[in-house]
């Protein structure tokens, strides 16, 4: 029995999400304690929060800011920020980042304030 999982992001199809497009690794493994998402940001990501998930954003390319509970935190390549449950957040700027989610990605642990979607539609995560 192997005790590891390996992924090549080029083989993971991108999906649209409230932040842009993402490639989710390990999210479909029932016993995975975490998942890793390669995220390319949209121009205007939706501010959102999670009730159970801690996310670690590692900036790979680009520059911008993370809006964290109303604070703007400048980020650049090799910046890392841990976002704890309940923190309303979004990234602003043209960036590519790695998002480590602990526990693994759960689409039911995505929340946004009323009216935060575009054109009256709820954002997709």
Long-range contacts (C-beta under 8 A, 24 or more apart in sequence): 5-29, 5-32, 7-36, 9-38, 12-38, 14-40, 16-124, 17-124, 17-125, 18-45, 18-46, 18-48, 18-110, 18-112, 18-123, 18-124, 18-125, 19-45, 19-46, 19-90, 19-91, 19-125, 20-45, 22-99, 24-105, 26-104, 27-101, 27-104, 27-105, 29-104, 32-104, 33-102, 33-103, 33-104, 34-100, 34-101, 34-102, 34-103, 34-104, 35-100, 35-101, 35-104, 35-105, 36-98, 36-99, 36-100, 36-101, 37-98, 37-99, 37-100, 37-101, 37-105, 38-96, 38-97, 38-98, 38-99, 39-96, 39-97, 39-98, 39-99, 40-95, 40-96, 41-91, 41-93, 41-94, 41-95, 41-96, 41-97, 43-94, 44-118, 45-90, 45-91, 45-92, 46-90, 46-112, 46-116, 46-117, 46-118, 46-123, 47-88, 47-89, 47-90, 47-112, 47-113, 47-116, 48-88, 48-89, 48-90, 48-110, 48-111, 48-112, 48-116, 48-123, 48-125, 49-85, 49-86, 49-87, 49-88, 49-89, 49-111, 49-112, 50-85, 50-86, 50-109, 50-110, 50-111, 51-85, 51-86, 51-109, 51-111, 52-85, 52-103, 52-106, 52-109, 53-85, 53-101, 53-102, 53-103, 53-105, 53-106, 53-109, 54-82, 54-83, 54-84, 54-85, 54-101, 54-102, 55-82, 55-83, 55-89, 55-99, 55-100, 55-101, 55-102, 56-80, 56-81, 56-82, 56-83, 56-99, 56-100, 56-102, 57-81, 57-83, 57-91, 57-97, 57-98, 57-99, 58-97, 58-98, 58-99, 58-100, 59-95, 59-96, 59-97, 60-95, 60-96, 60-97, 60-98, 61-95, 61-96, 62-93, 62-94, 62-95, 62-96, 63-93, 63-94, 63-95, 64-91, 64-92, 64-93, 64-94, 64-95, 65-91, 65-92, 65-93, 66-90, 66-91, 66-92, 67-91, 67-92, 88-113
